[in-house]
Amino acid sequence: MSDSPSPLADPHLAFDATEGRRDIVVLGSTGSIGTQAIDLVLRNPDRFRVTALSAAGGRVGLLAEQARQLRVDTVAVAREEVVPALREALAEQYGSEPEPEILAGPEAATQLAASACHTVLNGITGSIGLAPTLAALEAGRTLALANKESLIVGGPLVKALAKPGQIIPVDSEHAALFQALAAGTRADVRKLVVTASGGPFRGRTRAELADVTPKDALAHPTWAMGPVITVNSATLVNKGLEVIEAHLLYDIPFERIEVVVHPQSYVHSMVEFSDGSTLAQATPPDMRGPIAIGIGWPERVPDAAPAFDWTKASTWEFFPLDTEAFPSVGLARHVGELGGTAPAVFNAANEECVDAFLAGRLPFNGIMDTVTEVVTEHGVPAGGTPLTVADVLEAETWARARARELAVKATAEARA
């Protein structure tokens, strides 16, 4: 917004805008965000060209197919042991044609993030996306950010590097806020309203959640996502992370960021202005719309995603958040206000607890109970010194180890 002191995401700015076709690097290309981004690029070859792809390495066949479809210069995998399988898959796809360069190892995605391009789409899941986020910003690239965790765990580091307008959010909620905020200035904003589908357990009490299974939690009523993100939607941890993200992106105080449950997922978020007006950004649930905003702004990509059919009746509902059954949003606000390494501890402990839940080692309610205990033990972060990447990594390592210990303890007590 035009009078914001230094916003990361500013809809009034187009960072380093260039005419013609944009060169894009896609990180996390075989995941949900990556595959939908590639679909969008392939339908708009006059607007976008993908120069490089990165993936963890679990789906080398798909990665090789994407590389051939897009004619990329470079592919990268985080797992070095899959390189022989990737070479074989590329050989099958390319035949006698020249194959792309291969990068491998934990730093491969970070190398690509700093490579020559206009926009880096960071669709990596988890806090491992922090290093590529920082590399893209430092290299001066426009960053289409779907990896919310990198902003959560490294907020001060990201904000120190990002220039106004350099980050375009790709989460559906933050892409919605980004667009709605274009209607006014920061001084006009009274409140940000982040919508939540409520996940598969909307309307259930805490007691009713005690025995839900991983299969239950993975049955999201609206979105098709990866397992960790889907469980985060079931616990509403994802909404807590988005509250922190909104605070960091738009410099709006936590007390002016509200969460409301909207089961249909048509309204992706809203901005309430000082004159009483509320602007809502609405589309049918489809991530290609937010992705198109991320890689195409300030231009819109025609037919990026389906529009509403206004000849058909529909009902849109909104409900207050049940903070007793879903305490994650309140805990996220708390760690966001603490700052420092507290958000990293929250995020890392949650990732470990989700893994334990999916493996049958922790009950559903035990996810947030354990995360709360880890956050409490971490305490108030020490102040006075700037946050460093080493601080984040150390805090995450401790939080993961402690969460695993507590999960094992909880399992033993349940079986006793």
N, C-alpha and C positions, 0 to 999 in steps of 0.2 A: 504494500500500500504506500502511497506516495509520501506520507509523512512518518512512516515507521523508521526508527533509528537505524536498524541494520537487519532487515528481515532476510532469512535464507530464501524463502519462497515468496516472490513478489509478482503477482499477476500483471502488474503495470509495466514490468520490465521483461525484455527478451534478451537474456545474457548472450553476448557475442553472436547475435542473429546473423545468419548468412542466407543469401538467396540460392535457389537451385536445390539439387538433391543433397540430402544430409548423409554423411557417413556415420554409421552407428556401430558401437561395440556392445554386444549383448552378453552379460554375465549371468550365468544360471540358465543357459539356453534350453536345456532339456526339462526344466521345471514348468510349472503352470504359467507363470508370467512370461518366461522365455518363449514357450511354444506359441502363446497367443500373440506375442510381439512379432514373431517370425511370420505368422499368418497375416498380420497387418502389413508387414513390409512387402511380402510377396504379392499382396493385392494392390500395393502402391509403389511399383518400381520406379516411377518418375519422381517420387518424393524422397525415398530412402534407399540406402545401400548399406548392407551389413558387411563390415570389413573383418570382424573377428568374433569368435564365439568361445565361451568358456563354460565348463560344466564340472561337476564333482567327479564323474567318471563311471557312474553306475549304468549309463545307457549309451554306450559307445556307438552302437548301431544307429540310434537316432541322431547322435551328434554328427556322425559321418554323413548321414542323409541330409541334415540341415546344411552342413558345409558345402555339399555338392549343389543343393538347390540354390544357395545364396552366392556361391562362388567366392567364398571368403579367402582372405590371405593367410589367416592364422586360426588355429584351434588350440584350446588349452584345457588340460584336465588337472584336477588337484591331486589325484592318485597316480603316482608314477608307475605303479605296477600294472596299470591298464593300458599303457602305451602300446605294447605289442598287439593287443586286441584292437586298439584304435587304428593302428597302421593297417591291420588286416581289413577292418571295416572300410577304411578310406580307399584301399586298393580295390575293393569290390565296387565301390561307388564310382570311382574315377576311371578305372580301367587304365588306358594308356595315357590319359591326360595328366598334367602336372598336379600334384597334390599340395594342399596347404602346409605351411610350416606348423610344427607341433611344439607347444610349450607344455611342460609338466612339472608338478610339484605344488606345494602350498602357496608359493608366491606367484604362480602363473597368472591367476586372475588379476592380481595387483599389477603385474607387468602390462597386461592388456588394457587395464583401466587408464594407464598413462600413455597409451599409444596414440598415434595421430588419428583423430576423428573429430566430429563435431559434438556428439552426444554419447555418453556412456549410460546404458540402462543396467542398473544394478538390481537384478532379480534373484540374487543369492539369498538363501534362507539362513538366518542365524547371525550371531555376532561376528562370524568369520568374514562377513561383508564389510567390516569396518576399514580394514587396510585398503581394499579397492576403492571405497568411498573417498578416503583421504587422498589416495593417489590421483583419482580423477579430478578432484578439486584443485590439488596442487599443480596439476598439469594444465589447468585452465579450461577443462572440458565442461560443457553443460551436463549436469547429473540428473538423469531421470531416476528417482529413488523409489524403488519398491522394497528395498531392504531396510525396513524400519528399525531393525535392531542396531544397525551401525549408528544411527542418530541417537537411539536410546542410551546405548552404553558409552558412546563417545561424544555426547552433546557438545561440551565445551571445545573439544578438539575440532569437531566439524564446523562449529560456528566460527572458530578462529580462522579457518581457511576459506570458508564460503563467502563469495562476494554476493551483493544483493542480486537476486534473480537467478543465481547460478544453479540452484536446486529447484527442480520441478517435481512435486510429489506424485507418485503413481498409485499409492493406496487409494481405493475408491472414495474413502471418506475425506482424505486430504486433497485429492483432486477436486472433490466437490467444494470444499472450503476455499480452495485456491480460486475456483471459478466464481463463486459467490462473492468473494472479497473484492473482485474486480469492480463491483458496483459502488464501492465507497472508499473512504480513506480509513486509516487506522483509528483516527479520532472518532469516526462514526460508529465503530464496532462496540456493541454492548456485550455480546455473548457469542461464543461458538457452540453449536449444538451438534455433537457427534452422534450419529445413529448407529444402533446395534440391531442385528436381526434377532438377537436373543438366543441364537443357536438351537440345538435340538432339545434343550431342556427348559425352554422358556415356560414360566408358570409353575415350575416345580419348586417345592420347598427344599431347604437343606437336608431335611430328613429323607425326603424322597430321592435325593441324589446319592444317598449312601451306597447303594448297590448297583449303580449303573455300570455298564461294561464298556470296554474300548469300542466294541462294535456299535453300541448305542451312541457314544460320543462322536464317532466318525460319520454318523448319518446326518450331515448338515442339511437343513431343509432348503437352502437357497444356493449356496456356492459350492463348487467343486474345487477343492484345494488339497495341498499336501497334508499328511497326518498331523504334524506338529501344529501347523496353523489351524487345522480343523479342531483339534483338542483345545487350542487356545481360544477358539470361538465358543466352544462349549463351556469353558470356565469363565469366559469374558476377559481373560488376560489380554487378548488382542485389543480389547477396547481400552484397557488400562494403559497399554503401550501407546495406543493412538492418542490418548489424552496427553501423555508426556510429549509425544511427537508434535502435537498441535501447539503446545506451549513453546517448544523449541523453534518450530518453523515460523510462527506468527507473533511471537513475543506477547501473547495474551496470558494474563495471570491464571493460575489454576482455578481460582474461585469463579472465573468467568468462562469456564469450559464445562459444559454439561453433557451427560450421556442420556439418551432416550432410546427406548426399545421400539423398533419399527419392523415387525415381522416380515413384511412384504419385500423389504430391501429395495424399494423403488426410490425413496429419497435417501441420498447417500450422505448428506450432512447439510446443515443450515447455518446461516449467519443472521443473528438478530442485531439490528442497527438501533442507534440511539433514538430515532423517531418512532420506534415501535414496529417498523417493518421487519419481516423475516424473509430472507431469500433462501429458497431451497433448490439444490441441484438434483434433478431426478432423471433417471433412465432405467429401463429394465436391467436386471442384474447381468452384467457382462463386463469383464475386465478390459476388453479391447478399447472401450471408450477412455478410461483413465490412462491406459498405455499410450493411446494416440495423443492425449494432452501432453504426456510426459516427453514424447520424442518429437512432437510437431509444433508445440507452442512457440510463437503466438498465433500460428495458423491452426485451423481445425481441419481434420482429415475427413472428407465426405464419406458418409456411410461406414464409419469406423465400427459402429456397433448398431444393433437394432434400436429403433425408436418405438414409442408407445403407439398402439392402435387406439385412438380416441373414440372410435365407433363402438368399442366394447366397454361395458361397465366394469368398474374395478373399485375395490375398497382399500383405503390406506388407513392403517391404525398406528397409534402411538401410545406407549405405556411408560410409566416411570420405572426406573431400574430398581430391582429387588436387591438391596445391598446386603441383606442377611444371607440370602442363598448364594449371592455372587459378590464376595468381599474383595475381589481382585482389583476393581476400579479404585476403591478407596485406598488400598495398599499401594497401588501405582501412583496415585496422587501424593501419598506420603513420601515414597522414595524419590519422586520427582522434585518435591520441595526440599528434601535433604540434599540432593545433587551429589556431586563427587562420584564416588564409585558405587553408591547405593543402587542406581538403576541397573548397573552391570550385574550386581549381586542378585537383584530381583530377577532379571532376565535369565542369567545362567542357572540359578536354582530352579526356575520354572522349567527350563529345557530338560534338566536332569529328571525332574519329577514327572514330566510328561512321558519321557522315555520309560520310567519305572511303571507308570500307569499302563502304558501300551503293552508292556511286557508282563503285566499282571502282578507286579510286585508292590503296588500302592493303590489304595482305593481312590475313587474320584475326588472325594472331599479331602483326602490326604494330600492332594497336589497343593492346594492353597494353604492348608495347615502347615505343611512342611516349608513352603516358601516363606510364610510369615515368620516361622521360627528362625530360619536362616537370616532373614532381613533384620530381625530383632537382635540376634547374636552379633551381626555385623556392626550394629550401633550407628552412631552419628559419624559420618566421614570426617577425617581430620581436615581442617581448613587452613588457609594461608598459603598453600602452594598450588600452582597450576596442575591440572590433571594431565597425566601422561599416558601413552599407550601401555607402558610397562605397568602402571597403576591398574589400568583396566584389566590386563591379562592376569595380574596377580590376584585381583579381587574375584575374577571369574573362576580361576583355578580353585581358590579357597571355597567359593560358594558351591561349585560342582561337587567337590569332595565332601563338604559338610552335608549337602542335600542327599548324596548317596548314603552317607552314614545314617542319617535320620530316616531315610526310606527303609534301609535294612532293619533298623531298630523297630520301626512301625510294623513291618511285616512279622518280625519275631514276636512282638507283643500280641499281634492279632492271632497268631497261631498258638500262643501259650494257653 
